[in-house]
Structures are given as structure tokens and as C-alpha cells.
Amino acid sequence: MTTKPSVKSFDLDALMNSLQGIEAIADPQQVAKLSQDYHTFSPVLTPKLAGKVGDLVVRPANEQEVLKVAATCAKLRVPVTVRGAGTGNYGQCVPLHGGVILDMTKMHEILWVKPGVARVETGVRLAAVDKKAREIGWELRMVPSTYRTATVGGFIAGGSGGIGSIQYGLLGDRGNLLGLKVITLEAEPRIIELRGDDVQKVNHAWGINGIITELEMPLGPAYPWAEVIVTFDEFMTAARFGQALGDADGMIKKLISVFASPIPQYFHALQQYIPEGTHPAFLMVAEPSLEFLPGLVQQYGGRITYQKPAQEAEKGTHLAEFTWNHTTLHARSVDTSITYLQSIFPSDRSLQLVEHMYHHFGDEVMMHLEFFRVKGAVIAGALQLVRYTTEERLNEIIRYHEQQGVMIANPHTYIIEDGGRKVIDPEQLKFKEMVDPYGLMNPGKSKVLELKIHK
Ligand SMILES: Cc1cc2nc3c(=O)[nH]c(=O)nc-3n(C[C@H](O)[C@H](O)[C@H](O)COP(=O)(O)OP(=O)(O)OC[C@H]3O[C@@H](n4cnc5c(N)ncnc54)[C@H](O)[C@@H]3O)c2cc1C
């Protein structure tokens, strides 16, 4: 690691000349637009990232063009921020030091799909892969709630899990990514294929460990998924129902989300199915398992208020698009002062800490649970909605959760180590030194790399 990329220290004309023949966008307004993501959900990040824009957007159409961009940027020492659909939440693809925004969305080929596995170019949208896989009875194991717009590359490099995680765990779990192809940022870029556990060198690396051009994703059997809303009079009963359904291993499900009142008031399209003051669970359950649902609902005193059969999956409202971080999106479309947290509660079927936090913070931190599988156990994660007042108070809320044993993946920082991961895996750092020797990839997003650069 030798050179710290600095703003405008490169020759933009030379860059544009070298990249002739590859689609590029230099119009400042468009470049500014393509330098953004959804960090605007955070009132802390918004001022910090204001005005951070790239100099040029480059849109490669194939591997040869990526190689040419990589070689040119390495020679001219131009920072490179790789971009999928730009739906990331923490300024993951906002360039801190200008340079090239490498928009991967023209590389959207689905290379092949076989039973249980698909190989794709990284700029393809998750929904397109799912659709193709379903033609042979398979589907992506998990997708974020942004599946209609987000790319597979962006999900692997920036996401964590989502709809399907109740069955398959999180993206970082062994086996949820089979292989990938990555291009290095060197004067003579290399193409490296990683398989097996080696994929972790690039998984969730926020685009600092090479340009991923292809991904091999494991698939799950495509069940006919029914969508169901169940409402409860008490929040904790709804939460316990969610845990019980999660623990029912014989029942196949793709989504268990639980919302404390008054969150449902932000779900305009679903108002008629959620009586005021009740606490709903949103579910996606495989139709063959559906027969067992009414019994469990009855056991917890709930009421099924909405049920959409799988054959109508494409029609109308998709429950998934109210869950995970879409809940925050809906809330903010009504009240922009609302922000959120990302938490993992310790494995505990009694949900004691969930109950404590629910009562402790009341309406200031509105509870939104997502159940998913961690190391074989079903646990409660949460993307609580926070009525934001000050950064100091937000940090106090975060600290209180951590002191009580709740893991917070802080969405109010653009520094990798201060978010979910806490430390960058030493294997990822070793790989970084090899694939990005000049520290040009998404610079400024890691504490440890900044330290190395300044040494
Ligand atoms: C409303 C909303 C809901 C969301 N719900 C979820 C959710 O359920 N689960 C979840 O995990 N996330 C969620 N997210 C975050 C985000 O949508 C997902 O992580 C999504 O998969 C990112 O894909 P993208 O194509 O938009 O990536 P981008 O935002 O474009 O990029 C994300 C990161 O990946 C890097 N990157 C992109 N492509 C490549 C590549 N080819 N090679 C190397 N690096 C690359 C970028 O540099 C950046 O650091 C949500 C966000 C919003 C706004």
C-alpha cells in the first residue's frame, strides 16, 4: 500500500482518452446522481457524505472492457468505486475521493442455470435471476427486499441477507456463495476465480477487494409461496408467534416479520388488513405447510386477516416489499425524521431482551423484528424505527442496546469496521494488498486501510 488517492490528483482528460470506446458519462448532474445511494436514511451520514461525487461514470459491457478500465485506473492512479444499482444503505458506493464510478449494470447476462446453482454476471438484477431459475423449479436462496432493483454483485459485496434467511441464514454463511470471478486493479489486471471458503475474501467487502464480474450462486427449491398477514393484540404475543413459527422446522417459510404498532400506519396499501392498534406478522409460507398455520395462529390468539395464494404472486402488493429495510422506506415516506437501527438479539426463545427493549424505549424505538437462522438457531433480528432527535441520543440508544447484549450493526457509519463486521477479516486484508496494491478501490471506507496508507 503506497499511494493515498487524493482528490483530483489524476488527469481526467487522459483517463477519458484512454477509455474511448467504452460507454462513459461525464455530465456532472448524472455523475452526481450515480454517486448516490440510500445513506440518506441516516441523518448522521447525510451531512457527512454531502457533495461526495465521482468525476466520471464508466459503464463496461464485458470483461474486456472491465480489464481496460482497471488497467487505466491503476496506471493513472484513479480511485474506483464499483456500483450496482446504488441501493446500499451506508454510503457503500458513494466515492469519498472522486474518480471513476464503475457502473456494472450493463453486464447482466445470466450465464447458466442448473438444478441448485446459477452463474451470472454481476450487474444482473436479483429478480431476473430468480425468474430464470424458477423456469427449472429453483430460486435464489435469499434476496434483499430491494430484489427488483438491486444487482447480484451489489448484494454480495454490500448486503447481508433478507427474504429467505429464515431458511438459509445470512449471505456470509458458508455455502451461500459458491464461486466468483474478480478483476484486480493493477497496470496488468489479473482475472482470479475464487471457490469454496476463498470466496469470503471478497464476500461483503464493499467493493474494496477487486471488481467482481461473475458470481456462482447456490439455489433453493422454488416453493409456491403464500403471503399471509396475522394480527395480534399484544406485541410480545406476535413476537413469540414469530419465534414459534421460526422454530417449526417442518414448516417451510421464507419470511417472518413482526411489527409493533404504530409501524403498520406507514403501510398505506395494507391498512384494511391491520386493525388499528394491532401488531401484525407478515409471512411467506410454502403452500404445502400452510395447513399447519391456523393451528399455530390460534395457539397464540392471532387472526389471519390476509392471505394471497402463490399463483397470484405476481399480482398486486408484495408483502416482502414492506419488510427488512423497506419498512424504513415506507415510514420515511410519511415522516422523514424517522431513521433506523440494525440489531441481532441473542439466541433466546423467551425473547426477554426484545421485551425489555420494547418497553424500555416505547414509541421512540419502534420494534420491527425479522426472524432468521444463525448457526442453526432461529433468532430475532431487528430493524427498529427510531424517532430521531440528536446524534448524541442515537448513540446513547445504540450503547444501551450493546450494554444489554444486543449486537448493533450500526447503519450510521460509512466505515466498514464501525458497522456490522467490527473488524475486517485478515484474509480479506491480505487479498486486498494483492488485488489493489495502490489502495484505489472505494478508498476511505476502512479504518485499518487508512492507517496502512498513512504509514
Ligand atoms: C429500501 C431498502 C431495503 C433494503 N433491504 C435490504 C435487505 O433486505 N437485505 C440486505 O442485505 N440489504 C438491503 N438493503 C441494502 C441494499 O439494497 C442491498 O444490499 C442490495 O443488494 C445492494 O445491491 P446494489 O446493486 O444496489 O448495490 P450497490 O448499492 O450499488 O453496491 C453495494 C456495495 O457493493 C459494491 N459492489 C457492487 N457491485 C460490485 C461488483 N461487481 N464488484 C465489487 N463490488 C461491488 C459497491 O461498491 C458497494 O460497496 C436495502 C436497501 C434499501 C434502500
The ligand as an SDF file (V2000), in Angstrom:
LIG
                    3D

 53 58  0  0  0  0  0  0  0  0999 V2000
  -35.3510    0.0560    0.9830 C   0  0  0  0  0  0  0  0  0  0  0  0
  -34.1260   -0.7950    1.1370 C   0  0  0  0  0  0  0  0  0  0  0  0
  -34.2470   -2.1040    1.5570 C   0  0  0  0  0  0  0  0  0  0  0  0
  -33.1100   -2.9170    1.7130 C   0  0  0  0  0  0  0  0  0  0  0  0
  -33.2510   -4.2020    2.1480 N   0  0  0  0  0  0  0  0  0  0  0  0
  -32.1570   -4.9840    2.2860 C   0  0  0  0  0  0  0  0  0  0  0  0
  -32.2750   -6.3340    2.7100 C   0  0  0  0  0  0  0  0  0  0  0  0
  -33.3690   -6.8730    2.8860 O   0  0  0  0  0  0  0  0  0  0  0  0
  -31.1330   -7.0570    2.8690 N   0  0  0  0  0  0  0  0  0  0  0  0
  -29.9010   -6.5330    2.5910 C   0  0  0  0  0  0  0  0  0  0  0  0
  -28.8970   -7.2430    2.7330 O   0  0  0  0  0  0  0  0  0  0  0  0
  -29.7740   -5.2810    2.1550 N   0  0  0  0  0  0  0  0  0  0  0  0
  -30.8600   -4.4870    1.9930 C   0  0  0  0  0  0  0  0  0  0  0  0
  -30.7150   -3.2130    1.5360 N   0  0  0  0  0  0  0  0  0  0  0  0
  -29.4050   -2.7470    1.0900 C   0  0  0  0  0  0  0  0  0  0  0  0
  -29.1920   -2.9870   -0.4400 C   0  0  0  0  0  0  0  0  0  0  0  0
  -30.3850   -2.7760   -1.1340 O   0  0  0  0  0  0  0  0  0  0  0  0
  -28.7610   -4.3790   -0.7600 C   0  0  0  0  0  0  0  0  0  0  0  0
  -27.6210   -4.7350   -0.0640 O   0  0  0  0  0  0  0  0  0  0  0  0
  -28.5370   -4.5790   -2.2720 C   0  0  0  0  0  0  0  0  0  0  0  0
  -28.3120   -5.9290   -2.5010 O   0  0  0  0  0  0  0  0  0  0  0  0
  -27.3900   -3.7820   -2.8390 C   0  0  0  0  0  0  0  0  0  0  0  0
  -27.3380   -4.0090   -4.2370 O   0  0  0  0  0  0  0  0  0  0  0  0
  -26.9780   -2.8430   -5.2580 P   0  0  0  0  0  0  0  0  0  0  0  0
  -26.8760   -3.4290   -6.6140 O   0  0  0  0  0  0  0  0  0  0  0  0
  -27.8860   -1.7050   -5.1280 O   0  0  0  0  0  0  0  0  0  0  0  0
  -25.5250   -2.4700   -4.7100 O   0  0  0  0  0  0  0  0  0  0  0  0
  -24.8180   -1.0610   -4.5890 P   0  0  0  0  0  0  0  0  0  0  0  0
  -25.5010   -0.2140   -3.5900 O   0  0  0  0  0  0  0  0  0  0  0  0
  -24.6420   -0.4850   -5.9400 O   0  0  0  0  0  0  0  0  0  0  0  0
  -23.3870   -1.5090   -4.0360 O   0  0  0  0  0  0  0  0  0  0  0  0
  -23.2420   -2.0320   -2.7370 C   0  0  0  0  0  0  0  0  0  0  0  0
  -21.7560   -2.2690   -2.4590 C   0  0  0  0  0  0  0  0  0  0  0  0
  -21.2910   -3.3040   -3.3170 O   0  0  0  0  0  0  0  0  0  0  0  0
  -20.1720   -2.8730   -4.0890 C   0  0  0  0  0  0  0  0  0  0  0  0
  -20.3020   -3.5240   -5.4090 N   0  0  0  0  0  0  0  0  0  0  0  0
  -21.3760   -3.5130   -6.2320 C   0  0  0  0  0  0  0  0  0  0  0  0
  -21.1400   -4.2510   -7.3300 N   0  0  0  0  0  0  0  0  0  0  0  0
  -19.8860   -4.7540   -7.2060 C   0  0  0  0  0  0  0  0  0  0  0  0
  -19.0610   -5.5720   -8.0190 C   0  0  0  0  0  0  0  0  0  0  0  0
  -19.4900   -6.0560   -9.1870 N   0  0  0  0  0  0  0  0  0  0  0  0
  -17.8050   -5.8520   -7.5890 N   0  0  0  0  0  0  0  0  0  0  0  0
  -17.3430   -5.3910   -6.4020 C   0  0  0  0  0  0  0  0  0  0  0  0
  -18.0920   -4.6070   -5.5910 N   0  0  0  0  0  0  0  0  0  0  0  0
  -19.3370   -4.2940   -5.9790 C   0  0  0  0  0  0  0  0  0  0  0  0
  -20.2750   -1.3660   -4.1360 C   0  0  0  0  0  0  0  0  0  0  0  0
  -19.0110   -0.7600   -4.3080 O   0  0  0  0  0  0  0  0  0  0  0  0
  -20.8560   -1.0560   -2.7570 C   0  0  0  0  0  0  0  0  0  0  0  0
  -19.8200   -1.0130   -1.8050 O   0  0  0  0  0  0  0  0  0  0  0  0
  -31.8380   -2.3780    1.4090 C   0  0  0  0  0  0  0  0  0  0  0  0
  -31.7230   -1.0640    0.9840 C   0  0  0  0  0  0  0  0  0  0  0  0
  -32.8400   -0.2770    0.8370 C   0  0  0  0  0  0  0  0  0  0  0  0
  -32.6860    1.1390    0.3530 C   0  0  0  0  0  0  0  0  0  0  0  0
  1  2  1  0
  2  3  1  0
  2 52  2  0
  3  4  2  0
  4  5  1  0
  4 50  1  0
  5  6  2  0
  6  7  1  0
  6 13  1  0
  7  8  2  0
  7  9  1  0
  9 10  1  0
 10 11  2  0
 10 12  1  0
 12 13  2  0
 13 14  1  0
 14 15  1  0
 14 50  1  0
 15 16  1  0
 16 17  1  0
 16 18  1  0
 18 19  1  0
 18 20  1  0
 20 21  1  0
 20 22  1  0
 22 23  1  0
 23 24  1  0
 24 25  2  0
 24 26  1  0
 24 27  1  0
 27 28  1  0
 28 29  2  0
 28 30  1  0
 28 31  1  0
 31 32  1  0
 32 33  1  0
 33 34  1  0
 33 48  1  0
 34 35  1  0
 35 36  1  0
 35 46  1  0
 36 37  1  0
 36 45  1  0
 37 38  2  0
 38 39  1  0
 39 40  1  0
 39 45  2  0
 40 41  1  0
 40 42  2  0
 42 43  1  0
 43 44  2  0
 44 45  1  0
 46 47  1  0
 46 48  1  0
 48 49  1  0
 50 51  2  0
 51 52  1  0
 52 53  1  0
M  END
$$$$
